[in-house]
Amino acid sequence: MHGISKFGWLGAALLTLLPAGLAQAQEPPPTAAFYPGTPQIVLYSQQNFRGQSVTLSDDAEDLRRQSFNDRTWSIRVTAGDWEVCEDINFRGRCILVNTDVGSFHPANWVSSVRLVRNGQGPGGGGGGGFERPSSGIRLFDGPNFTGQRFDTQSEIYDLSRQGFNDRASSIAIARGERWQVCIDSNYRSQCQVFDDSVRDLSLYGYFNNSISSVRPVGGGGYPGGPGGPGGPGNWYTDIDGGVEGIDTMFFPVPEINGRSIDRCMASGGRDCDTAVADAICQEAGYREAAYFSVDRGRRYRTLHLGSGQECRTGRCEAMLNVLCINNR
């Protein structure tokens, strides 16, 4: 039987002098500077959390300040829900991120990031974790204000150019504004005016995943009106001459302050005929115009509905016999 060397006895003696907790091999301390429960997001310049990175624990409205604009390829989230947006100041298309993303698509387009705080839903009531926009309209591709989003403060006649055509499932609208959304580009086909947020567009039938153009109307200012897009509001208070029926309204000669309404929204022949008839009906609280005619036989001193200016160029023809309905 072999005895224990004097060095073995010395080692054993030293162990008896150490606290029990230190007598065992120690795990190296974690090197990551993350704290459980503290909201943090890390943006990486390469896939799978590689390359250069920037760590954020609060809002970053312009990633150019961190020299990380349009560079994000992967994302690591330690805690919290985060909104990443393609434009500065949290505008344009935005995506909610609350977990790690090893390969972020589309890559290299993030320009602003912010923490989604409790109670930030449209109108301050939660629901998807997004706040009501301070101005304009916000489209979401999921119900209840979830999923990717697109913001605008001015008219968009073709959402396919923004990559958001036929995608909206819910909308959030700034307080005091009214927006017209249409199924086809250039504000054609079925249109509806909303003055408040809508959690589920499927409640409005064919508008879910079908919106192709949007523009401010009413309290938000009509495109081309005073102040430009998103201007101070309508220049008129009401459209006169309507006769109400059963779920219909008929305007033999629609007028504003005793003046006939021109067939075009503004000078230069922009947004004429159907666009004007639908706008008349929507101002009256109806969905669209089922029928209208234009008095092409004589000139009038007409007013452009969009700008409030008197028609001085072109044919200056008046709208007649506008029949407004809520359903086809």
C-alpha positions in Angstrom: 0.0 0.0 0.0 1.4 3.3 -1.1 1.6 6.2 1.4 0.6 9.7 0.7 3.6 12.0 -0.1 4.3 15.0 2.0 3.0 17.2 -0.9 -0.3 15.2 -0.9 -0.6 15.8 2.9 0.1 19.5 2.3 -2.5 19.8 -0.4 -5.1 18.1 1.8 -4.3 20.4 4.7 -4.7 23.5 2.6 -8.1 22.3 1.4 -9.3 21.9 5.0 -8.5 25.6 5.5 -10.6 26.8 2.5 -14.4 27.5 2.8 -16.4 24.7 1.5 -17.8 26.7 -1.3 -14.4 27.4 -2.7 -13.0 23.9 -2.4 -14.8 23.0 -5.7 -13.9 24.2 -9.2 -15.5 27.6 -9.9 -17.5 28.4 -13.1 -16.1 31.5 -14.9 -18.4 34.5 -14.5 -20.6 35.3 -17.5 -19.0 37.7 -19.9 -22.2 39.1 -21.5 -23.2 42.5 -20.2 -26.9 41.6 -20.1 -29.1 41.9 -17.0 -32.2 39.7 -16.6 -35.3 41.7 -17.0 -33.6 44.8 -18.3 -34.9 45.6 -21.8 -32.1 45.4 -24.3 -31.7 44.8 -28.0 -28.5 44.1 -29.9 -28.2 44.8 -33.6 -25.6 42.9 -35.6 -24.1 43.8 -39.0 -23.9 40.1 -40.0 -26.1 37.0 -39.8 -26.2 34.8 -36.8 -25.2 37.5 -34.3 -21.8 38.2 -35.8 -19.9 41.3 -37.0 -20.1 44.7 -35.5 -22.9 45.4 -33.1 -24.7 48.1 -31.2 -26.5 47.5 -27.9 -29.6 49.6 -27.0 -31.6 49.9 -23.8 -33.7 52.8 -24.9 -35.2 54.4 -28.0 -33.0 55.3 -30.9 -34.9 57.5 -33.3 -32.0 57.8 -35.7 -29.4 55.0 -36.0 -27.1 57.3 -37.9 -26.1 58.6 -34.5 -24.8 55.2 -33.6 -23.2 54.7 -37.1 -25.6 51.8 -37.6 -28.1 53.0 -40.1 -29.3 50.4 -42.7 -26.7 47.8 -41.3 -28.8 45.4 -39.3 -28.6 41.8 -40.4 -29.4 39.9 -37.2 -31.0 40.9 -33.9 -30.7 39.6 -30.3 -33.4 40.5 -27.7 -32.6 40.0 -24.1 -35.9 41.4 -22.7 -38.8 43.5 -23.8 -40.8 44.1 -27.0 -39.0 46.2 -29.6 -40.2 48.0 -32.7 -37.7 48.3 -35.6 -38.5 50.7 -38.4 -37.1 51.4 -41.9 -37.1 55.2 -41.5 -35.9 57.5 -38.8 -38.3 58.7 -36.1 -40.1 55.3 -36.2 -41.7 55.9 -39.6 -42.2 53.8 -42.7 -42.5 50.0 -42.4 -42.0 48.7 -38.8 -41.8 45.2 -37.3 -42.3 44.1 -33.7 -39.4 42.0 -32.5 -39.4 40.2 -29.1 -37.1 37.3 -29.7 -33.7 36.6 -31.4 -33.6 36.8 -35.2 -30.5 35.1 -36.7 -31.2 36.3 -40.2 -33.3 39.4 -40.4 -35.2 40.0 -43.7 -35.1 42.3 -45.5 -31.6 43.0 -44.3 -29.9 46.3 -43.9 -33.0 48.6 -43.7 -33.4 49.4 -40.0 -33.1 53.2 -39.3 -34.8 53.5 -35.9 -35.6 51.3 -32.9 -37.7 51.8 -29.9 -39.0 49.9 -26.8 -42.7 49.2 -26.8 -43.9 50.2 -23.4 -47.0 49.0 -21.6 -50.2 50.8 -22.6 -48.9 52.1 -25.9 -51.7 50.8 -28.0 -53.7 53.1 -30.2 -55.7 55.5 -28.0 -53.6 54.5 -25.0 -55.4 51.2 -24.5 -52.8 48.6 -25.5 -53.8 46.2 -28.2 -50.7 45.2 -30.2 -48.4 47.5 -28.2 -48.4 50.4 -30.6 -49.5 54.0 -29.9 -51.8 56.1 -32.0 -49.8 58.1 -34.5 -49.5 61.8 -33.7 -50.4 62.6 -37.3 -51.5 60.6 -40.3 -52.5 57.0 -40.6 -50.8 53.8 -39.6 -51.5 50.5 -41.5 -50.8 47.1 -39.9 -50.6 43.8 -41.7 -52.1 42.0 -38.7 -55.3 42.5 -36.7 -55.3 44.3 -33.4 -52.4 46.6 -34.6 -49.9 43.8 -34.9 -47.3 42.8 -37.5 -45.5 45.0 -39.9 -46.7 48.5 -40.3 -46.6 51.4 -42.7 -47.0 55.1 -41.7 -47.9 58.1 -43.9 -48.9 61.7 -43.2 -49.9 62.4 -46.9 -51.8 60.7 -49.7 -50.6 57.5 -51.2 -52.2 56.8 -54.5 -50.6 53.4 -55.0 -49.4 51.4 -51.9 -47.7 48.8 -54.1 -44.9 51.3 -54.5 -44.4 51.2 -50.7 -44.6 47.4 -50.6 -47.9 47.5 -48.6 -50.5 46.9 -51.2 -53.4 44.6 -50.1 -51.8 44.0 -46.7 -53.6 46.1 -44.1 -55.7 44.2 -41.5 -56.0 47.0 -39.0 -55.4 50.8 -39.0 -54.6 53.5 -36.4 -55.6 57.1 -37.2 -54.4 60.3 -35.5 -56.9 62.1 -33.3 -59.1 64.6 -35.2 -58.2 63.3 -38.6 -60.3 61.5 -41.2 -58.8 59.2 -43.9 -60.3 57.6 -47.0 -59.0 54.1 -47.8 -59.8 52.5 -51.2 -59.5 49.0 -52.6 -57.9 50.1 -55.9 -55.1 52.5 -56.6 -55.9 56.1 -57.5 -58.8 56.0 -55.0 -61.0 53.9 -57.2 -63.6 51.2 -56.6 -64.8 50.7 -53.0 -63.8 53.4 -50.6 -64.5 54.1 -46.9 -63.8 57.1 -44.7 -62.5 56.4 -41.1 -62.1 58.9 -38.3 -60.9 56.4 -35.7 -58.7 53.3 -35.4 -60.0 49.9 -36.5 -58.7 46.8 -34.8 -60.0 44.4 -37.5 -60.8 45.5 -41.0 -62.5 42.1 -41.7 -65.5 43.7 -39.9 -65.7 46.0 -42.9 -65.9 43.1 -45.4 -63.8 43.5 -48.5 -61.4 46.1 -47.0 -59.3 43.5 -45.1 -56.1 42.9 -47.0 -57.4 44.9 -49.9 -56.4 48.6 -49.4 -54.4 50.0 -52.3 -54.6 53.8 -51.8 -55.2 56.2 -48.8 -55.6 59.9 -48.4 -56.7 62.4 -45.8 -60.2 63.9 -46.1 -62.5 66.0 -43.9 -60.8 67.2 -40.7 -57.4 66.1 -41.9 -57.4 68.3 -45.0 -58.0 67.0 -48.5 -55.0 66.5 -50.8 -54.3 69.7 -52.7 -56.3 71.8 -50.2 -55.0 74.7 -48.2 -51.8 73.8 -46.5 -51.1 70.8 -48.8 -51.3 67.2 -47.7 -52.5 66.9 -44.1 -53.5 70.6 -44.1 -55.7 72.4 -41.6 -59.0 70.8 -42.8 -61.9 71.3 -45.1 -62.6 74.8 -46.3 -66.4 74.1 -46.2 -68.7 73.0 -43.4 -71.4 71.0 -45.3 -72.6 70.0 -48.7 -76.1 71.2 -49.4 -79.0 70.0 -51.6 -79.3 66.4 -50.4 -82.5 64.5 -50.1 -82.3 61.5 -47.7 -83.9 58.2 -48.6 -83.7 54.7 -47.0 -80.0 54.1 -46.6 -79.4 56.5 -49.5 -78.9 60.2 -50.1 -79.6 62.0 -53.4 -78.1 65.3 -54.5 -79.9 66.7 -57.6 -77.5 69.6 -57.6 -74.9 69.4 -54.8 -73.8 72.8 -53.7 -71.5 74.5 -51.2 -72.6 78.0 -50.0 -74.8 78.2 -53.1 -72.1 77.3 -55.6 -72.1 74.2 -57.7 -69.4 71.6 -57.2 -66.9 71.2 -60.1 -66.4 67.8 -61.7 -62.7 67.9 -60.7 -61.2 68.0 -57.2 -58.7 70.7 -58.2 -57.5 72.6 -61.3 -55.6 70.8 -63.9 -58.1 68.0 -64.4 -56.9 66.0 -61.4 -59.2 63.5 -59.6 -62.4 64.1 -61.6 -65.9 62.7 -61.9 -66.0 59.4 -59.9 -63.5 60.8 -57.3 -65.6 63.9 -56.7 -68.9 62.0 -56.6 -67.5 59.6 -54.0 -66.1 62.4 -52.0 -69.5 64.1 -51.9 -71.1 60.9 -50.6 -68.4 60.2 -48.1 -68.7 63.8 -46.7 -72.4 63.0 -46.3 -71.6 59.8 -44.4 -72.1 57.3 -47.2 -69.8 54.7 -48.7 -69.8 55.8 -52.4 -71.7 57.2 -55.3 -73.8 54.6 -57.2 -74.7 57.1 -59.9 -73.9 60.7 -61.0 -73.9 62.9 -64.0 -72.0 65.9 -65.2 -73.7 68.9 -66.8 -71.6 69.2 -69.9 -74.0 71.6 -71.8 -73.0 74.9 -70.1 -70.3 76.5 -68.0 -70.8 77.2 -64.3 -69.0 79.2 -61.7 -68.1 76.0 -59.9 -65.9 75.4 -56.9 -63.3 72.7 -56.7 -64.1 70.4 -53.8 -60.5 69.7 -52.9 -59.1 73.2 -52.9 -62.1 75.5 -52.5 -60.9 77.6 -55.4 -63.2 78.7 -58.2 -62.7 76.8 -61.5 -61.1 79.2 -63.9 -59.5 76.8 -66.4 -60.8 73.8 -68.3 -64.4 73.0 -68.8 -65.7 74.0 -65.3 -68.7 71.6 -65.4 -71.0 70.9 -62.5 -71.8 67.6 -60.8 -75.4 66.6 -60.9 -77.7 63.8 -59.7 -75.3 62.2 -57.2 -76.9 59.1 -55.6 -75.1 58.0 -52.5 -75.3 54.5 -51.0 -73.7 52.4 -48.3 -73.8 49.0 -50.1 -73.7 47.8 -53.7 
